[in-house]
Amino acid sequence: MSKELLQHCVELLAPMGHVRSRRMFGGWGLYLDDLFVALIAFDQLYLKSDAATHAQFEAAGSQPFQYERKGQTVAALGYFCAPEEAMESSALMRPWAQLALGAALRANSAKAAKAAKASRPVKPAARPRRKT
């Protein structure tokens, strides 16, 4: 993976907020304002997606992130490659980056709700009353 591609992707996302990159899984993870929104793998930018955005990526001809594990191709539907034209400028990337940011926000909200539910104190069971 080239450093030039990483730098280009950071520049494309920069108008949306603070972009930070982190090495992971032989590629790079991209964070936008501390939300994980994209990854770069196999010389391709993949944007975060969810059930609310899959159709938009598919309609644009984007392919899901895929990798091989033990000789089998595994599709990770949580990420789709950025449309080719979006790679040309920040203005063309913006709507796709907004979709990825929305998916990341929804994922974070779901995680926070689950964590809040798990951290609630368990109400003790009522003790049976004794007959006197």
N, C-alpha and C positions, 0 to 999 in steps of 0.2 A: 504494500500500500504506500502510495506516495505522500510525502509531506505536502506537496503542492495541492493535492486533492483535499487534504485536511484543511489547509489554509483557505482554499476556495470555499469550502463548505462553511467554515467559520464566518467568512466575509458575507456569504449569502444570508446567514441567519442573524448576523449582528444588528441589523435594524430592528429586530424584534425584542432585543434586550441583551443582557450580559451573556455571552457564550463562553462556555468552559469545555475543554476536551479532556478526556481521560482514556488512557490506554486500557483496552480490555479485549479478551478473547482473540488476540491476534489482529484486532482492528482498533477502532476508536469509538467511544461513547461521547455524544454531544449533549450538553446540558444547556438549557435556556433558562436563565434566572433560577438555577438550581433544580429544574425539572428535567428529567431524562426524556429528550424528545427525538433523538436520532442516533443511528449508529452508522459507522462506515466499515464495510467489510467487503472483501473481494472487489476492491476498487469501485464501490457503488455506495451512494448515500441512501439509507433506508430511514423513512420517517415513521414515527409511532402512529399506530392506528388502533381503532377499536370498532365495535359493532356499529357505532354511529357514523364511522367514516370509511369503512371498507368499500362500500359501493362507489364512493367518489374516486378512490384510488383505482379500483378495477375499471371504472368507466374511462379513466384516463390512460388505460393500458398498462398500468403499473403492475409489477409482479411482486408477490410476497417474498420476504426474506426466506431463503432456503439454505440448508447446509446438509452435509452428509454425516451420518453417524452409523458406524459399523456397516458401511456399504449401502445404507439406505438413505434416500433423500427425505429430509424432514422439513416440512414447511412450518415456519413460525409466523402465524398470521398476525402477530402483534406489530409487524413492521412491513411497509411496502416501499419499493424503490421510488425515489422522487421522479416525477415525469421529466423527460429529457429537456423540454423547454424551460422548466423551472430551474434547471442548472445554469441557465444563461445569465440571470440577473436576480438581484435581491427583490425587485418588484414582482417578477414572475414567481419567485419562491414564496413570497409572503402568504398567499392564500393556503399553500400546502403546509407551510410552517405553522400557520394558525390552526389548521386541522390537527397537526401533531401536538401542538401545545394544548388544545382542547382535550385530546385523548389523554395526555399526561395529567392534566388537571382532574379529569374524571377518575382516572386510576388512583391518583393521590387521595381524592375525596373518599373513594371506596375503601382504601386502605385505612384512612383515618377513622372512618365510621366503624370499621371492623375492630380496630385497635381500641376505640372508645368503648365499644360494647364488651370487649374482652376484659377491659380494666375496671368495669363496674363491680362494686362489691356484691358478693353473693348474699342474698337475703337469707338469713337463717330460717330454717323450717319452723313452723309454729309447733310448740310443744302441746301434746294432748293434755286436756284438763283432767284433773283427778276428781273423782267423785268423793264427796265427804259425807 
